[in-house]
Amino acid sequence: MEDKKVLKEALKSRGMTQTALAKELGMLVSGLSMNMSRDNMGLDNFRKILNALDYDVVVVDRRTGEKVWTVDS
């Protein structure tokens, strides 16, 4: 799934608006919206947004399906 779809689904699942999330992150809504509309964003921004929504970024070995790491906040 693309970065922007993951973020939109995470936001929707939390019942949170971009305005509330931007406030939580200390960002302008326009900056958050721009980040969320990108197809590829930096891992740091992706992680920060998901962390604010109480999600973790997990690294899974595609060959084995085994969870290898959780990217800490």
Stockholm file with secondary structure:
# STOCKHOLM 1.0

chainA/1-73         MEDKKVLKEALKSRGMTQTALAKELGMLVSGLSMNMSRDNMGLDNFRKILNALDYDVVVVDRRTGEKVWTVDS
#=GR chainA/1-73 SS CCHHHHHHHHHHHHTCCHHHHHHHHTCCHHHHHHHHHCSSCCHHHHHHHHHHTTCCEEEECTTTCCEEEEECC
#=GC SS_cons        CCHHHHHHHHHHHHTCCHHHHHHHHTCCHHHHHHHHHCSSCCHHHHHHHHHHTTCCEEEECTTTCCEEEEECC
//
